[in-house]
């Protein structure tokens, strides 16, 4: 099978597609979609390996649970930094080489994390690996740029299903590996996977010319300008910040609940529980279909309501692992739905700036995720699982209230344009 090549007659010109074997109607080879899905899943998983390990790390490094939760927060802060300063380079440099370099740095950072002798070293290594794991968010707009307009939602949905599956299965894999071989092997094993992935992507990805020749600082400035120019970008970012905050609060603290006196779960038990969240990934292709049919707004509102309901269910079911598991599935489905609908909306704003649009979108909502992780740890220490569930319910309700202003805001903008 011949690899698709995207050629350009000028470094700043849009890439030109050369024919390649493809899935019917999609314009993108099925094997390439699968590779992009695996690549995004493996890199995004680096952000979540530590979540089920927090109780163990607290004992190993003799720190309290709130301090241990800072590991997740700092990793997500690193991701925000990477989104702001590294992902925009996807519009400025050839993407295949950029992906390879970032994965090489990720490999080194994970090796340092796996051999860390102190918690501060682990924090620093996690900050770096979080920043460079933004490869996932370079590959997603890459897939969007390869897909024709009529199939873009479906292709992005398939790639995102790989990313979201990687996020969800990372917890299970981390729990199982750490229970058998220790927490260090989780990081060292991921380093090996990143090295192999770098080679695979470099050999298989098509070349993709940059879409701008502007200097780096101009690219960064233009990313900020996109937020001001496109109100939908900021709105969708804030929607997802609230949803991801609830998601992060839940998954950062659920291991404390499951290993506590109520359930006495082992690390393997926590890992098996995390598998239930993977069921939520099944909604990704469906969400892409909804996006292609123009249902982004109504399905977003429904997802906010489902997320609030899921968090309330988790609170009421604090003594029932079945209810907590059901809450996890509903929450993951809701968060994934709004993410894919949001990305579909954002990618349509400016096809020549998809990497920068994605950079701003993901940075906004990952800031919400980092805040949710830290607030979740603090709230859990102060008020237990019920307080975490209350936090998780409030955040999507705020998004739902903001969502109700969307139609009015659009009408107001149209009226102002008509007046001028």
Secondary structure, 3 states (H helix, E strand, C coil): CCCCCEECCCCCCCCEECCCCCCCCCCCCHHHHHHHHHHHHHHHHCCCCCHHHHHHHHHHCCCCHHHHHHHHHHHHHHHHHHHHHCCCHHHHCCHHHHHHHHHHHHHHHHHHHHCCCCHHHHHHHHHHHHHHHHHHHHHHHHHHHHCCHHHHHHHHHHHHHHHHHHHHHHHHHHHHHHHHHCHHHHHHHHHHHHHHHHHHHHHHCCCCCCCCCCCHHHHHHHHHHHHHHCHHHHHHHHHHHHHHHHHHHHHHHHHHHHHCCCCCCCHHHHHHHHHHHHHHHHHHHHHHHHHHCCCHHHHHHHHHHHHHHHHHHHHHCCCCHHHHHHHHHHHHHHHHHHHHHHHHHHHCCCHHHHHHHHHHHHHHHHHHHHHHHHHHHHHHHHHHHHHHHHHHHHHHHHHHHHHCCHHHHHHHHHHHHHHC
